[in-house]
């Protein structure tokens, strides 16, 4: 008897492999930034602004020509929820990754009201 390429065992096995792959990917991406230790005293001027200046405020990124600069507290404060979403999703910073400590500082600062401190 000739074996068919799309046998029921092959389809089931293939489906299990695909489902397993997506489950691992979802677990990996959701756990990487979902829990962090938060320090409530994260300072905008001492911690957040330097992170943004080093990773975001440069030509071709947030430079007021390409898109609004993140060098101004009020713009950063007003955009804080979107900044957090963009960092969590990996869309920002564009072309590189923030250190875990920098991500945690951003998340904590935003979660604690994005104060101008």
C-alpha positions in Angstrom: 0.0 0.0 0.0 1.3 3.4 -1.0 1.8 6.0 1.8 0.2 9.3 1.2 2.1 12.5 2.1 -0.8 14.0 3.9 -1.7 11.0 6.1 -3.8 11.7 9.2 -0.8 11.0 11.5 1.3 13.4 9.5 -1.2 16.1 9.7 -1.8 15.7 13.4 2.0 15.6 14.1 2.5 18.7 12.0 -0.3 20.5 13.7 1.2 19.6 17.1 4.6 21.0 16.1 3.0 24.3 14.9 0.9 24.7 18.0 3.9 23.9 20.2 6.0 26.5 18.4 3.4 29.2 18.9 2.9 28.3 22.5 6.7 28.6 23.2 6.9 31.9 21.3 3.9 33.4 23.3 5.3 32.2 26.6 8.8 33.6 25.7 7.6 37.0 24.6 5.0 37.5 27.4 7.3 36.5 30.2 10.3 38.6 29.2 8.9 41.9 30.3 5.7 41.0 32.2 7.3 41.0 35.7 9.9 43.4 37.0 11.0 44.8 40.3 9.9 48.4 40.6 11.7 51.1 42.4 9.2 53.9 43.1 11.8 56.6 43.3 13.0 56.4 39.6 14.0 59.9 38.6 13.1 61.4 35.2 16.2 63.8 35.2 18.7 61.3 36.6 17.5 58.0 35.0 14.8 58.3 32.3 16.2 61.3 30.3 19.6 59.8 30.0 18.1 56.5 28.8 16.1 58.3 26.2 19.0 60.5 25.1 21.2 57.5 24.6 18.7 55.3 22.9 16.1 57.5 21.2 17.1 61.1 20.8 19.3 61.1 17.8 19.2 61.8 14.1 16.9 59.5 12.2 14.9 58.6 15.3 13.3 61.0 17.8 15.0 64.2 16.5 12.0 66.5 15.8 12.6 66.0 12.1 11.8 62.3 11.8 9.4 62.3 14.8 8.9 64.3 17.9 11.9 64.4 20.1 11.8 62.7 23.5 14.1 65.3 25.0 11.3 67.4 26.4 9.7 66.2 29.7 6.1 67.1 28.7 6.3 65.2 25.4 7.7 62.1 27.3 5.1 62.4 30.0 2.2 62.8 27.5 3.5 59.9 25.5 4.4 57.6 28.4 1.7 55.0 27.9 2.6 54.6 24.2 6.3 54.6 25.1 5.7 51.7 27.5 3.7 49.8 24.9 6.3 50.4 22.2 9.2 49.2 24.5 7.2 46.2 25.7 6.4 45.1 22.1 10.0 45.5 21.0 9.2 48.2 18.4 11.3 50.7 20.3 14.0 51.6 20.4 14.3 51.0 16.7 17.1 48.7 15.6 18.4 47.9 19.1 17.3 46.6 22.5 17.3 48.3 25.8 19.1 46.7 28.8 16.7 45.0 31.2 17.5 47.6 33.9 16.7 50.4 31.5 13.4 48.8 30.5 12.5 48.3 34.2 13.3 51.9 35.1 11.1 53.1 32.2 8.2 50.9 33.3 8.5 51.8 36.9 8.7 55.6 36.2 5.6 55.3 34.0 3.7 53.1 36.4 4.4 55.6 39.2 2.9 58.5 37.4 5.7 59.6 35.1 6.7 62.4 37.5 9.0 65.3 36.6 11.6 64.5 39.3 
